[in-house]
Amino acid sequence: MSKQLNRKNKIQEQYEKIAMAGGSLSCCSSSGGCCGTAETAVVSPIESSKTVGYNQSNLESIPQSSILGLGCGNPSTFAHIKEGDVVVDLGSGAGIDVFIASNIVKETGKVIGVDITDAMLDKARKYTEIHGYHNVEFKKGDIEEKIPVDDNSVDIVTSNCVINLTTNKEKTFREIYRILKPKGKGKMIISDLVTSKEIDADSVNIDNWCSCIDGTLTKENYMGSIKKAGFTNVEILDEKLYMELEEDERDQEKRQISSISIRAVKE
Ligand SMILES: C[S@@+](CC[C@H](N)C(=O)[O-])C[C@H]1O[C@@H](n2cnc3c(N)ncnc32)[C@H](O)[C@@H]1O
């Protein structure tokens, strides 16, 4: 099995466990498997969501079971989503950012969540039905291979702490570019993790990759991948230190992992 396929299987296994546990499984427990700060291991998903930028009223307005505390920012605060917009959220998990966007785009708009893990999709679809969201759809897809959405059809793409989990970030950004509307109408607003030092492909630890650590790029390489995919006006909206890792045998210095929120436009 190729390293990439093995990693994808492991990501799905880990996020399936988290979906089943409903957010009560701590991110940094020995089972590992999701993007989280040390704090997320001891606080509730709601508290950890507030820590990364969600406000109380956003969180109260959506199905509580969609809040798993897996994000590293809050892209929707920067997205300026409007009534009638078509929004796609990549790596939508149990649907937190999809339901927030759904409340804004209302019945004339539409929100599509895309995720690779069946258990996450099942959970998100269950709460779509229970809470009667008519402008929401969840689709299965690997965002680095093919986002299951038409070319040039989307106003806003959001994503929260997901793209670091993909192997080829530029390919993922090219897929995002493909689905956005052209001529400055389509925008990507994402939150993700970047690192002070990348890990060589041969030294990657698969558990650390699934925990959003070993797949991170430096900020310069991350921004470079976005630009190479064709985006213009690439702008950092927010940047915070997320965690500092202890040195290990692969590092001579502590690695810092930061959370950044970025906006980029398809001209
Ligand atoms: C850290 S969680 C974030 C979930 C959600 N954005 C949130 O903030 O709650 C990462 C999510 O991305 C999904 N994922 C990972 N790799 C993916 C890929 N290549 N394509 C689609 N989804 C992916 C996982 O299944 C998981 O639901």
The ligand as a Gaussian input file, in Angstrom:
#p B3LYP/6-31G(d) Opt

LIG

0 1
 C       -9.617000      18.372000      12.043000
 S      -11.118000      17.777000      11.371000
 C      -11.992000      19.304000      11.092000
 C      -13.485000      19.107000      10.942000
 C      -14.289000      20.392000      10.807000
 N      -13.753000      21.267000       9.791000
 C      -14.378000      21.122000      12.134000
 O      -13.795000      22.194000      12.267000
 O      -15.027000      20.564000      13.034000
 C      -10.629000      17.277000       9.744000
 C      -11.765000      16.735000       8.876000
 O      -11.279000      16.650000       7.536000
 C      -11.649000      15.413000       6.963000
 N      -10.647000      15.106000       5.923000
 C       -9.346000      14.795000       6.101000
 N       -8.733000      14.613000       4.920000
 C       -9.667000      14.841000       3.959000
 C       -9.649000      14.787000       2.528000
 N       -8.536000      14.489000       1.851000
 N      -10.797000      15.063000       1.861000
 C      -11.951000      15.361000       2.556000
 N      -12.018000      15.405000       3.904000
 C      -10.900000      15.160000       4.599000
 C      -11.691000      14.458000       8.137000
 O      -12.504000      13.344000       7.874000
 C      -12.255000      15.347000       9.254000
 O      -13.656000      15.314000       9.295000

